[in-house]
Amino acid sequence: MQERSGIIKMNGDPLTLLGPEIRIGDKAPEFQSVNTDLQPIGLKDLQQKILVLSSVPSLDTSVCDMETRRFNNEATNLSSDIAIVTISMDLPFAQKRWCGATGVDRVLTLSDYQQASFGHSYGLLIKELRLLTRAVLILDKQRIVQYIQLVPELTQEPEYESILNKANDLLSE
């Protein structure tokens, strides 16, 4: 398994990512996660929409909570041709509880807890924590990676405006 060090940090301490580096222009790799009802979901199962894939360490942390709520709110203003998916290592039961408690209903949450398939395939699994790093990827309808934002400090939010602008720009391409 490929290891990449020094790309991300948590509270200033460097961490190691496992898996390949995904680049803009790459064909998005398949992965296998589960939804909140324990049903297997992979990239092939997601509707042919522009996909905003938001990788977070845990919905039960303040920054991940704020990020996913923000994406849920932003989804109300996005075209129906754009879908937002948040993926974490949280158990599906915890994701379902969190979504119910916060009213998040426009973002699909997926759990990578079983095999870390998404984390390994996209190079976003943190070796030291066995959690996903904070990152956002945008895939076009042909499943080509069009945007990547790897947040360098795990405790910080992503740059939402550039993400939303890119997703909207892809609608006209």
PEPE-V168699 format. One record per backbone hydrogen bond with DSSP energy under -0.5 kcal/mol. NH is the residue of the N-H (numbers start at 1). CO is the residue of the C=O. Records with the same first field share a line. If there is no record, write none. Layout:
NH->CO ; CO
This chain:
4->17
6->15
8->15
9->152
10->13
13->10
15->8
17->4
18->125
19->2
20->120
22->20 ; 122
25->145
26->23
28->143
33->41
34->111
35->39
38->35
41->33
43->31
45->42
46->42 ; 43
49->47
50->81
51->139
52->83
53->51 ; 137
54->52 ; 85
55->53 ; 135
56->54 ; 87
61->58
65->61
66->62
67->63
68->64
69->65
70->66
71->67
72->68
73->69
74->70
75->71
76->72 ; 73
77->74
78->75
82->79
83->50
84->106
85->52
86->108
87->54 ; 85
88->110
89->57
95->91
96->92
97->93
98->94
99->95
100->96
101->97
102->98
103->99
104->99
105->103
108->84
109->107
110->86
111->34
112->88
116->112
120->116
121->117
122->118
123->119 ; 120
124->119
125->18 ; 119
126->124 ; 131
127->16 ; 125
130->126
131->126
133->124
135->55 ; 133
136->149
137->53
138->147
139->51
140->144
143->140
145->26
146->138
147->138
149->136
151->134 ; 149
154->9 ; 152
156->153
160->158
163->159
164->160
165->161
166->162
167->163
168->164
169->165
170->166
171->167 ; 168
172->168 ; 169
173->170
